[in-house]
Amino acid sequence: MSLLIKNGTVVTHELSYQADVLCDQGKIIEMGTDLDVPVDAEVVDATGKLVMPGGIDPHTHMQLPFMGTVAQDDYESGSAAALAGGTTSIIDFVIPSPQQSLLEAYHQWRDWGSRSMANYSLHVAITWWDDSVCEEMGTLVHDYGVNSFKHFMAYKNAIMATDDILVASFSRCLELGAIPTVHAENGELVYHLQQQLLAKGITGPEAHPLSRPSSVEGEAASRAISIAGTLGAPIYLVHVSAEESLDAIRYAQDHGQHVYGEVLAGHLVVDDRVYQSPDWDYAAAHVMSPPFRPKHHQRALWQGLQSGHLHTTATDHCAFCASQKAMGAEDFTKIPNGTAGVEERMAVLWDQGVNTGRLTPQEFVAVTSTNTAKIFNVFPRKGAVAVGSDADLVIWDPEASRVISAATHYSKIEHNIFEGMKVTGIPDTTILNGRIAWQRGTLYARAGDGDYFERPPYAGYYAAIEKRNALAEAQPVAR
């Protein structure tokens, strides 16, 4: 059945204008006024509302096996939360165990993802290295539409990628037209500081940010960027939380390097005071890596978004309940790292970004959807409101308000890091593949409604990289 969105204001990353939008067979097929609409078309009246590309969250972890437990939100509950928040697509992470086949892990995640209500794609983490990993990276790119590979520079003695792995994997990404992404924290330093704190008897959640100061993120970010720059590869830094990391990104960009930065909604509005709460459960609920930072880092991150040095917003949605967090009751290093947020991201960004004048509506669309689509090479299929694009849309009510609460969210956990925040500017209707998936508090989507989408290699920035690298090779060697 066709779907007509009428009387709304279309907002893209570039423009705002009045237009009706006609969808059919999962695509936008016509836009404008006085459209030729089938008589049986479903009609959504968007008077006074905005029609925008559905959000794309480039960083989620649904039902992730991690730190001896499994994240509470599976693909079904996590994607329901996404749709309720106006996000129509997530890019989740395959994280193979050390020595596990990348393809084996990929197929396991695809099986889990088959119950997603939202559209989804997958990054794949490189947690170890040998010739089989190199070969399977090629298979993932060519046969399964994976164009990004994740590297954890943290989590020593678990999934940490050492410098030799970064060099090998970044080089392979460059060969394949894929983009390496990194979790930038110096794992050796973090481990050393953790042991120091435990030896001093500091075992509670308040030790978590002390073991991961902003300097360990800044060092790792600078090192990863330098490795990528030396090899001539692009690089994408996930969950940038520290001013030092932003400085490294800005410096590299100013010198012509293709570096992309992601920031979490949580890091933009929540600060490190949460770890000083006398309520252990409350403090532990905020344990994630990188941790929440002092407020001056928030100011820098907002400026990074405004200036274009940071490009995307995400959540790192990895939800653990109180009983799981209690695994670290005697040792903060055993508190499962992760918070939720896939349902709240867009409303928090609108309220704290657009309503405060930090972002324009067009910039909001860019950092919540379009930039991710471009970096991971699915634009204009996604991240756009245009004829031929996927009909993944959110109808946004800029005047409506709600109070964020764990009592009403779709996540399975009992805590919300944005608890009690009143946000103005919220989704009215979320449209997935041309069908109403969520509308004014009612979820219509069902498990399995979401589609897996492939992401081809060689995004637009690769043309510039290849030209630059060719010119560099052609330069005579100085003697």
Secondary structure, DSSP 4 states (H G I P E B T S, - for coil): --EEEES-EEE-SS-EEE-EEEEETTEEEEEESS----TT-EEEE-TT-EEEEPEEEEEE-TT-EETTEE-S--HHHHHHHHHHTTEEEEEEEE-PPTT--HHHHHHHHHHHHTT-SSEEEEEEE--S-SHHHHHHHHHHHHHH---EEEEES--TTTTPPPHHHHHHHHHHHHHHT-EEEEE---HHHHHHHHHHHHHTT--STTHHHHHS-HHHHHHHHHHHHHHHHHHT--EEE-S---HHHHHHHHHHHHTT--EEEEEEHHHHH--GGGGG-S-HHHHHHT--SSPP--HHHHHHHHHHHHHTSS-EEE--B----HHHHGGGSS-GGGSPP-B--TTTHHHHHIIIIITTTSS-HHHHHIIIIIHHHHHTT-TTTSS--STTSB--EEEEEEEEEEE--TTT-SSSSS--TTTT-EEEEEEEEEEETTEEEEETTEE---TT-S-B----S--THHHHHHHHHHHHHHSPPP-
